[in-house]
């Protein structure tokens, strides 16, 4: 043996001296997935013998290591390890035996129809039923219904404009209008005769001021409308709020007469407060009707029209309306009817836009929750022949004849025995169903009208409205003399409900520009501050989170005859806690 060979042996010995073999190691046995599809190798027909050497080639090579002085080549033939040899022998028969039954089962499975899971099939049936029901409801109510509220300062001409619309659309005939004109002339109120179509009681006609929120109904070729004639005097703002809670579109009526616009728009007038309250109540689109353009002090002057628009635009933008998308300005004369149904034409050559009714018909369709949970805030109630009758706007869902419903927060269960639309309550106007957006009168069986109050909500039995005595809300302080601290008392107006409330906690102050909340609760808030507070009510009320039901989640706070704040409900504290107590009291009575 040469010296070179000895050095190689010594190098191998040194490198492998630390290695050891575990003679007790378990034999490696590969496992196979019985559910896996069998593997059948494809062998080319031209070379049938090529697959034979595959088995020995897969066997592991033996290895011999010399730990003594003898070289590796001089050792006897190595014995192959038994562990890897087993899988090679076992793999071949398993692959060959399995294919036939598995392929046959797979072929049967592919040919048979795959059944849908029970939950998926049930969901599809429900969706089909909902779509069919919605199509049926929309077929019955093919004309969209909109509630239009007329707002503005006192003597702006709201009732006169409403009467003119009723006459032009044929809802008030000429003979009735002539009768109103004679009676108004005898009373020394000749120019008020159009307003008498909406101001029906003697007090309103004598004073020339709307007290209650008047109602009237008219139709165009495209839509059905309900006019909500809001009172303009500051003493009747609560009545205006009840009407604004039901409105979809607002018509802000401005008097262009010299002096009247300034009186209504400046501090103390109702123009600004009505616009703020309309925005708070959820009126997204505002039509600003510049009325009395035919007055001697104006005579359809463009300078006066532009002056009014420049002042209103800045204010309405600060309220939250987008001047480009949310506001439309129209010059009209409610007394003569110019610009109401037909365009102003030659009387106002500088304005070529649409008329008031054309503008209302051109409004975008409002998204409705037709198949949502039923929500009807009750605005009025009375008794007819011993049966309770309630009135209100359907804010969500739909209602059908003979449906079982529940009145919250007192959990009064009753049955719907009559549904009536906007016209007089007679058999001809009775409906089988009504959908979200409709103003309806509903006759109920199984409940006394004395047990129902304004502000209660008619709801589904399966998904009733939430009731609570406390909630967290985000406020915007509008007008307050001094600072507001924890313990401040005011009056809450939410949908048609009114309740005395107390701000028990000031939780956060909110940065108006960034929306960030303060970490520490503020000691007080003041004019034009935004904050998050905890509000506790004097009684259980029906409300919802603003994010889920905006109409039942926005509110105003009033004190000393002024609107001090507007807000939206963020979270309900102990929802339905007040309903249990109220329901127990109602059952006991």
Buried (B, 14 or more C-beta within 10 A) or exposed (E): EEEEEEEEBEEBBEEEEEEEEEEEEEEEEEEEEEEEEBEEEEEEEEEEEEEEEEEEEEBEEEEEEBEEEEBEEEEEEEEEBEEBEEBBEEBEEEBEEBEEEBEEEEEEEEEEEEEEEEEEEEEEEEEEEEEEBBEEBEEEBEEBBBBBBBBBBBBBBBBBBBBBBBBBBEBBEEEBBEEBBEBBEEBEBEEBBBBBBBBEEEEBBEEBBBBBBBBBBBBBEEBBBBBBBBBBBBEBBBBBBBBBBBBBBBBBBBBBBEEBBEBBBEEEBBBBBBBBBBBBBBBBBBBBBBBBBBBEEBEBBEEBBEEBBEBBBEBBBEBBBEBEEBBBBBBBBBBEBBBBBEBBEEBBEEBEBBBBBBBBBEBEEBEBBBBBBBBBBBBBBEEEEEBBBBBBBBBBBBBBBEBEBBBBBBBBEBBBBBBBBBEEBEEEEEBEBBBBBBBBBBBBEEBEBEBBBBBBBBBBEEEBBBBBBBBBBBBBBBBBEEBBEBEBEBBBBBBBBBBEBBBEBBBBBBEEEEEEBBEEBBEBBEEEBBBBBBBBBEBBBBBBBBEEBBBBBBBBBBBEEBBBBBBBBBBBEEBBBBBEBBBEEBEEE
